[in-house]
């Protein structure tokens, strides 16, 4: 295994980020991505519910059974995320709360700087929507909390490394047990084979393989990714493939960089409101989710109360 998908807890604690909203956001993103994948898998809905979609020893599995199982497994959580997004938009309208693109991009940059794997396998458009909903919630909860400017300034000075973000590389990998197998895979890619499909079929790193090789945004701040992968990405251009790269554990990798996010430093005035909001959130005695606003905005759903 070349990396772990869980956040680097020590790093998060050192940077004094409020982690609970981040973890909730990641969970919602993962569920929404599963929902998208299910939607992609579902064939033409005009077909009969008793249509056979699979069989075992002649025993049929019908479309209705399949759909029911999927709805039971992820339907509730996915619908919950969609309803919560709508509730937060209603809250923004009522309380006259605005969320700018600059705020969303700042939040995204800061999350990436803590855990580049937060968005592994996810479309950025979906991530941005979830970040927007989370920002609305935070603004609603903290709108009446006053934080002194000197406290905000002190927090900024104590956490300057958090606001100096390194260049990050959106990376995918195919890991193989030998150099010959890796070279064979590289030859297939040069002939037009899909990187994502080949990763799923051939990579021995099972976690990244299940996501088409995607391991998120990496740079030398990632302690849970092979240093040879990081060193290789730093020499690559956007939309490029590496040669065969020997890894620290004796395996070999082919690396794909699909996006490069240039590093940037945020000045105090650019993050002042972000810091104020985080300090205000720390004053709340308990966590509050969007469900707390359902009654206020007359939210109803399939699952009842």
N, C-alpha and C positions, 0 to 999 in steps of 0.2 A: 504493500500500500504506500503510495507516494505522498499522500496527504490525508488529513482528516477534515471533514466538513463542518465540525463543530467550531464555534468561535474560539479564538485564543483568549482564554479568560484572564490570564495574568496581564496581557497587554491591555485588555479592556479596563481592568481595574486600575492600572497605572495611569491611564488617560482619563479616568474619572467620568466615563460616559454613563448615562442612564441606560442600562441594558434592557430593561423589561420591555419598553416600547419597541426596541429593535428586534427582540426575539419574537414578539407578537407579529411584527411586520413580516419577518422571515417566514413564520408559520403560515400567514395568510397568503403570501406569495407562492409558497410551495403548493398549497391547496388549490389556488387558482390555476397554477400551471397544470396540475393533474386534471382539473376540470377541462381545460383547453385540450389536453391530450385525449381525454375521453370523447370530447366533441369531434375531434379529428377522426377518431376511430369509428364513430357511429356511421353506418351507411345510410342510404336514403330512408327517411322516416316514413315514407309512403308504403313501405313494405309491411307485410303482416306481422303482428306481434307474436304469432305462433310460428313464424319462420324459423327454421333450424339454422343456428349460427355455428354449431359444433356438435360432435357426437363422440361417444366413447362406447365401443363394443355394441354399436347400434342404438344406444340410449341417447336421445336427442337433448341438446341444450337449446332452448328457444330464445328468441330475441327478448321476450318479456322477462324471462329469468335473468338474462344477462343485464338488461337495463335495471331491473329491480336490485340486483346485487351491487351494481355500480352506484346507484342512488343511495343505497344503504351505507356503503363504505365511505363515500366522499360527498354525497349530495348535500347533507345538512351543513357541513362546514363551509362548502363552497358558496351555498346560498347565503349563509351567515355573513361571509365577506362582502357579497354583493349588496345585501341589505344595509350593512354598516357603512359602505361607501355612500349610498343614497342618504342615509341618516346624517352623515357628516356634511354632505353638500347642503342639506336643509338647515343644519346648524350654522354653517358659514353664512347662508343668506339671512337667517334670523338675527345673528349677532354681528352682521356686517364685517365678517372676517375675510381678509384677502390673503391668498397664498400666491406669491409671485414665482415665476420660473427660476429666478435667482435663488430663492429660498429652497426650492426643490433640488436644484443642482448642488447647492451647498450641502444639504442633508445627504444626498447621494454620495458626494465626494467624501464626506466624513465617515459614512458607514463603510464605504470601500476601504478607507484607510485603516479601519479597525479589523474588518473581516472581508477580504476580497472574494471569499466563497459565498457571501450572502446571496448573490444572484446567480449562482451556478445553474445553468440550464434554463434560465428564465429570460423572457423578452423584456427589454428595457421599458417599453411603453406601459406594460403592466406594473412594473416596479415603480414607475413614476406616479401612477395613479394611487397606489397603496401609500407611497410616501406623502402624497398630497392629503389623503384622508387622515393619516397619522398626525400631520402638521395641524390640520384643522382641529382635531381632538385636543392636542396639546395647547393650542391657542385658546380654545374655549375654557379649558381647565385652569389656565394661568392668567386670564385676562384681568383679573382683579387683584393679583398678587404683586406687591411692590418690592422690587429688588434695588438696592442702592447701587449707584454707578461705580463706587469704589470697590464693591464686592465683585462686580462684573470684571472690572479692570484687573483686579488681583487674580481672579480665576484665569483670565487670558494669559497673564504673565507666567503663571505656574504651569500652564499647559501649552506653551508655544509650539512644542513638537507636534501636537495634534493638528495644528493649523498650518503646518508646513508639510504638504502632502507630496509624496514621491510619485514619480512616473509609474503607471501601472499598465500591465500588458494582459489583455484578455486572451487566455491561453487554453489550448486543448492538447491532449497528449494521446499517443498510442504507445503502450508499453509492451515490449516483447522479450522473451527469455534469452534470445541470442542475437548477435549482430547480423547473422545471415537472414534470420526471419524478419528483422527490422529492415534490412536492405530490400528484401522481397516486397515488404509492405510499401516502402518508399517508391519502388518501381511501379507498383500498382497505382499509387497516387499520381505519379507522373503521367500515367496513361489515362487519367481522368476518373479514377475511382473516387467515390465519396469518402471524405475523411471521417464523417460521423458514422457512416455505415461500417466502415472498416474498423473503427474503434470499438463499436458494439460487437462485432464478430470476432475480433482478433486480440484486443488488448487484454492483458492479464491483470491490469489494475481495474478491478471489478466496479468500484465506485464510479470512477470517471468513465469507464466503458458504458455504463448504463445511461450516461448523459451524452453520449457521442464524443467522449473524450474531454468534455468541458471541465476545467478546474477553476474557472473564474478569473479574477484579476490578481496578478502576482507581481511582486517586486521583492527586493532583498529584506523587507520587513517581515515576510512570511517565514515563520520558523518551522512550519509543518509541511513544507514542500521541499523536495530534493534540491540542494544548492546547485546541482548541475543543470536542472531545468531553469532555475532563475538566471544563472549565468548565460545560458543560451538565449533566453528570451531578450535579454538586454542588448544583444547584438543583432536582433532581427528587426525587420521592417514590418509595417502593417500588411496584412493579407499575404503572409509568406510562410513557407515551410522550412524547417531545419533539415540538415543532413541527419544521419543516425547519431544520436547522442548517448554515450555510455553514462549510466547512472551510478550512484554511490553503492547500491546494493548488488551490482553486477548485472543488472538488466539493461535493456537499451530502449531508447524512446525516439519517436518522431514527434516534433513539436510544431504546432500551428499557432500563429499569432494573428488574430482577426481584428484586433483593435488596440490602439495605444492611447491611453489617457495621460496627457502631459501633466507633470507635477506642477503644483501651484502653491503659493503662500497667501493666506488670507490675513488682511490687516484687521486691526481691532474693530474698526467701524463696520466691517463686512460681517463679522460674527457676533457683534454685541448683542443683537436681539436673540440669536441662537443661544448664547450663554445665559442671558437673562431668563429665557424660557426653561433651560435645563435646571438652573438654580431654583426657579419657582416650582418646578415639578418635584424637586427634592423636599419641598415643604409640605406636599400633600401627605396626609396621614394614611391614605390607602390608594391603590390603583383604581382607575375608573376606565371602563371600556365603553365603546359606542353603544352597547346594549342599554346602558343607563339612560340613553336619550330616546329610546324607542317609543315609550309612552307619550312623551312630549310631542313627537312628530308622527304619532298615529301609525307606527310601523306594524305591519301584519305579515305573516308568512304561512307557508304550507304546514309547518310543524306546530302551529297553534301557540300556546303560551310558552 
